[in-house]
Every structure is written in structure tokens, then in C-alpha cells.
Amino acid sequence: MTPQEETLILEAREILGRYLNQNPVLGSWQAVMDYCAFTVRGPVERFHVLYLDRKNRVISDERLSVGTVDHVPVYPREVIKQALMLNASALILIHNHPSGDPTPSEADLTMTREIQKGCKYLGLTLHDHIIVGAGHELSLRGLGKM
């Protein structure tokens, strides 16, 4: 990407973030997928969590980690700690694969299971883990991996 394109993307993300703060409901699953794709796509892996209230309204979109071209560190303890601090009831995990292939790695699946276990014990709902590739998003729930 050129520096101008990166600047444009950052500005668009800011606008989308302001819109989300004013209108905190993502009205359809396609809207969630579109939002996720736009938010985390990039040249390095990013890990975000959408924290939701009881009515599945977005409380916060938290970028919890930024990694390298093929890895992003994720700590289940921190994901769940932030959910409790925000008084969230549910969450959606999101990260990107800069390679463009959204196929989950074994590490992606293991990390998701660990977070799912923690959520279960604390009364939180983990709706999904979405992996964003180049022009295609993949839902672990849709794949039957959750």
C-alpha cells in the first residue's frame, strides 16, 4: 500500500469508529462481517474483540494486539479480563491473515477453545471468531469449529 492509501484507510476507520459509537448496533451478520473485514485487514496480523451487551449492541471494539506478517500474540486472560471490565455479556473475536488465506491454523483453533472455556465459566457468550483474508472472511462457528 502507498502512504496515501494507508492514510485514507486510517481516516475511514476513524469515521467508521465514530459511526459505531453513535449507532452501536450491527444490524445483520453481513454487517458484522463487513465491519470486521474493514477494521482488521492490513499487512500485519491484528487481533480485535467486539465486546457486546446483553442485546448484542457493541460496547467497544478493542484492538488487543498487533503482530507480524504471520503471527499475533493473544492472551485469553486479557480477552476475558477486558470483557469483565467493560461489563460485556458477549464477544466476537476477529483477526486477519495478511497472507490472504483465512483458513484457521491449529493455533487459531486452540486459542479460540481456550477463550471459549473461560467465557463459559464466567457466564460470557463467545459468538464467533472471524478470520479476515483477502476479500473473504471466515467464521469459525460457520465452519463448525466452535
PLY file of the C-alpha trace (Angstrom):
ply
format ascii 1.0
element vertex 146
property float x
property float y
property float z
element edge 145
property int vertex1
property int vertex2
end_header
0.00 0.00 0.00
1.12 3.51 -0.66
1.37 6.00 2.23
-1.65 7.83 0.78
-3.72 4.64 0.76
-2.71 3.86 4.36
-3.73 7.38 5.42
-7.06 7.02 3.64
-7.73 3.69 5.35
-6.89 5.15 8.78
-9.27 8.06 8.16
-12.04 5.70 7.03
-11.54 3.55 10.15
-11.88 6.64 12.33
-15.12 7.62 10.57
-16.46 4.08 10.95
-15.50 4.09 14.64
-17.36 7.35 15.23
-20.41 5.94 13.42
-20.28 2.80 15.51
-20.12 4.82 18.72
-23.23 6.76 17.68
-25.09 3.75 16.26
-23.84 0.78 18.28
-25.92 -1.92 16.61
-24.59 -4.03 13.78
-27.94 -4.97 12.29
-27.09 -8.13 10.36
-24.47 -10.83 10.20
-23.27 -9.39 6.88
-22.82 -6.00 8.57
-20.68 -7.69 11.25
-18.57 -9.44 8.60
-18.15 -6.24 6.57
-17.18 -4.29 9.67
-14.65 -6.96 10.69
-13.09 -7.09 7.24
-12.67 -3.35 7.06
-11.39 -2.99 10.61
-8.59 -5.55 10.73
-7.38 -6.01 7.16
-3.76 -4.98 6.73
-0.13 -6.00 6.20
0.37 -7.38 9.74
-1.85 -9.54 11.92
-4.21 -7.65 14.22
-6.39 -9.14 16.91
-9.60 -7.33 17.86
-12.52 -8.21 20.08
-16.02 -6.81 19.73
-17.45 -6.63 23.25
-21.25 -6.71 23.29
-24.01 -6.05 25.80
-26.98 -8.34 26.50
-28.79 -7.11 23.39
-25.66 -7.68 21.25
-25.01 -3.97 20.89
-21.36 -3.06 20.57
-19.88 -1.71 23.79
-16.38 -1.49 22.38
-14.13 -2.66 19.57
-10.80 -3.29 21.28
-7.58 -3.90 19.39
-5.82 -6.13 21.89
-2.72 -6.99 19.90
-0.73 -6.25 16.76
1.73 -8.81 15.49
3.85 -9.62 12.48
3.08 -10.83 8.98
2.21 -14.31 10.23
1.59 -14.17 14.00
-0.22 -12.11 16.59
0.07 -12.86 20.32
-3.27 -13.43 22.02
-3.71 -13.94 25.74
-7.08 -15.46 26.71
-6.75 -13.99 30.20
-6.56 -10.45 28.76
-9.51 -11.03 26.42
-11.71 -12.15 29.30
-10.37 -9.55 31.75
-11.37 -6.78 29.33
-14.85 -8.31 28.93
-15.34 -8.19 32.69
-14.00 -4.63 32.94
-16.45 -3.49 30.23
-19.38 -5.44 31.77
-19.80 -7.21 28.45
-22.13 -10.18 28.06
-20.78 -11.48 24.77
-17.86 -11.18 22.42
-16.72 -11.76 18.87
-13.05 -12.44 18.20
-11.56 -11.05 15.00
-8.14 -11.30 13.42
-6.66 -11.12 9.97
-4.31 -13.27 7.93
-2.18 -10.90 5.82
-1.36 -13.83 3.50
-4.94 -13.51 2.26
-5.91 -17.10 3.18
-8.40 -17.04 6.08
-8.04 -20.78 6.79
-7.64 -21.17 10.58
-4.36 -22.51 11.89
-4.21 -25.03 14.71
-3.02 -22.17 16.95
-6.15 -20.16 15.98
-8.39 -23.09 16.93
-6.56 -23.78 20.21
-6.69 -20.14 21.27
-10.40 -19.95 20.43
-11.13 -23.05 22.53
-9.21 -21.58 25.49
-11.17 -18.32 25.33
-14.41 -20.26 24.89
-13.68 -22.27 28.05
-13.01 -19.12 30.07
-16.16 -17.48 28.76
-18.26 -20.48 29.66
-17.08 -20.47 33.28
-17.70 -16.75 33.68
-21.13 -16.58 32.03
-19.95 -14.85 28.88
-21.04 -15.83 25.38
-18.44 -16.22 22.65
-20.46 -15.74 19.47
-17.73 -16.34 16.91
-14.14 -15.97 15.82
-13.87 -14.32 12.43
-10.70 -14.57 10.37
-10.28 -11.98 7.64
-8.40 -12.81 4.45
-8.04 -11.02 1.14
-11.61 -10.30 0.10
-13.02 -13.19 2.11
-13.96 -13.61 5.76
-14.31 -16.93 7.51
-16.44 -17.72 10.58
-15.22 -20.49 12.88
-18.80 -21.02 14.05
-19.89 -21.30 10.42
-17.20 -23.94 9.89
-18.47 -25.91 12.89
-15.21 -25.31 14.78
-16.95 -23.78 17.80
0 1
1 2
2 3
3 4
4 5
5 6
6 7
7 8
8 9
9 10
10 11
11 12
12 13
13 14
14 15
15 16
16 17
17 18
18 19
19 20
20 21
21 22
22 23
23 24
24 25
25 26
26 27
27 28
28 29
29 30
30 31
31 32
32 33
33 34
34 35
35 36
36 37
37 38
38 39
39 40
40 41
41 42
42 43
43 44
44 45
45 46
46 47
47 48
48 49
49 50
50 51
51 52
52 53
53 54
54 55
55 56
56 57
57 58
58 59
59 60
60 61
61 62
62 63
63 64
64 65
65 66
66 67
67 68
68 69
69 70
70 71
71 72
72 73
73 74
74 75
75 76
76 77
77 78
78 79
79 80
80 81
81 82
82 83
83 84
84 85
85 86
86 87
87 88
88 89
89 90
90 91
91 92
92 93
93 94
94 95
95 96
96 97
97 98
98 99
99 100
100 101
101 102
102 103
103 104
104 105
105 106
106 107
107 108
108 109
109 110
110 111
111 112
112 113
113 114
114 115
115 116
116 117
117 118
118 119
119 120
120 121
121 122
122 123
123 124
124 125
125 126
126 127
127 128
128 129
129 130
130 131
131 132
132 133
133 134
134 135
135 136
136 137
137 138
138 139
139 140
140 141
141 142
142 143
143 144
144 145
